[in-house]
């Protein structure tokens, strides 16, 4: 069985290859850096290759891409917050490494997709 570090390295490499995450200017991946919740949800939706749902009612605090990504995450039960609540928290920080661990769990079927 692979260790968590080995799975993390595989997940990071796959996410970089797929264009889901990028290395920094120094060519490094820094899992302890903060990203926003909006960026985190975008990464997970891309990694899962979920087709984005259509927006029927535009939201004033989210652009169309953000809203499509959010609604897709809600549809797949990744999120259980309302669009209004997410609009308030989308710029709040989350640790990139934590998002990657969630993606690893989802890739191996550890959480509902």
matplotlib code that plots the C-alpha trace (Angstrom):
import matplotlib.pyplot as plt

x = [0.0, 1.1, 1.9, 0.0, 3.2, 3.4, -0.3, 0.1, 3.1, 1.1, -1.9, 0.1, 1.9, -1.4, -3.0, 0.0, -0.1, -3.8, -3.4, -5.4, -2.6, 0.7, 4.1, 5.2, 7.7, 10.6, 9.2, 8.0, 4.7, 4.0, 1.2, 1.2, 0.3, -3.1, -5.5, -9.1, -12.1, -13.2, -9.9, -10.2, -13.6, -12.5, -9.6, -11.8, -14.4, -11.7, -10.0, -13.3, -14.0, -17.5, -19.3, -20.3, -24.0, -25.7, -26.5, -30.1, -30.1, -26.9, -25.7, -24.5, -21.3, -20.1, -19.1, -20.6, -17.6, -17.6, -21.3, -21.2, -18.4, -20.2, -23.5, -21.6, -20.0, -23.4, -25.0, -22.3, -22.7, -19.2, -20.7, -23.9, -23.8, -26.1, -24.8, -25.2, -23.1, -20.4, -20.3, -19.4, -16.7, -15.2, -12.2, -11.5, -8.2, -7.8, -4.5, -3.6, -2.3, -5.7, -7.5, -5.0, -5.7, -9.4, -8.7, -6.7, -9.5, -12.0, -9.7, -9.5, -13.2, -13.0, -15.7, -18.9, -18.4]
y = [0.0, 3.5, 5.9, 9.2, 11.0, 8.8, 9.3, 13.1, 13.2, 11.2, 13.5, 16.7, 15.4, 14.5, 17.8, 19.7, 17.7, 18.3, 22.0, 22.0, 23.4, 25.2, 25.4, 28.7, 31.0, 28.9, 25.7, 24.4, 23.2, 24.7, 22.7, 25.0, 28.1, 29.5, 29.6, 30.8, 28.6, 29.6, 28.4, 25.1, 24.3, 25.1, 22.7, 19.9, 20.3, 20.3, 17.2, 15.3, 16.4, 17.3, 19.1, 22.6, 23.2, 26.1, 29.3, 30.3, 33.2, 35.3, 36.1, 39.6, 38.7, 35.8, 35.8, 33.3, 30.9, 31.0, 30.4, 27.5, 25.9, 26.4, 25.0, 22.0, 21.3, 21.6, 19.2, 16.6, 17.1, 18.5, 21.6, 22.0, 25.8, 28.2, 30.4, 33.5, 31.9, 30.8, 34.3, 35.5, 32.9, 32.4, 34.6, 33.1, 31.2, 27.4, 25.5, 24.1, 20.8, 20.2, 20.6, 18.1, 15.6, 15.9, 15.4, 12.2, 10.8, 11.5, 10.0, 6.7, 6.7, 7.7, 10.3, 10.5, 11.9]
z = [0.0, -0.7, 2.0, 2.3, 1.1, -2.0, -2.8, -2.3, -4.7, -7.3, -6.8, -7.1, -10.2, -11.9, -10.9, -12.3, -15.5, -15.9, -15.4, -12.2, -10.1, -11.0, -9.5, -8.2, -9.9, -8.4, -9.9, -6.5, -5.1, -1.7, 0.0, 3.1, 1.1, 1.4, -1.6, -1.6, -1.1, -4.6, -6.0, -4.0, -5.3, -8.9, -8.5, -7.2, -9.9, -12.6, -11.1, -10.9, -14.6, -13.7, -16.5, -15.4, -14.9, -16.6, -14.7, -14.9, -12.4, -12.3, -8.8, -8.2, -6.2, -8.4, -12.0, -14.3, -14.1, -10.3, -10.2, -12.6, -10.7, -7.4, -8.6, -10.1, -6.7, -5.0, -7.5, -6.8, -3.0, -2.5, -0.9, 1.1, 1.4, -0.4, -3.2, -1.0, 1.8, -0.6, -2.1, 1.4, 2.0, -1.5, -0.7, 2.7, 2.9, 3.0, 3.0, -0.5, 1.0, 2.7, -0.6, -2.2, 0.5, -0.2, -3.9, -3.1, -1.0, -3.9, -6.5, -4.5, -3.8, -0.1, -0.4, -2.4, -5.9]

ax = plt.figure().add_subplot(projection="3d")
ax.plot(x, y, z, "-o")
ax.set_aspect("equal")
plt.show()
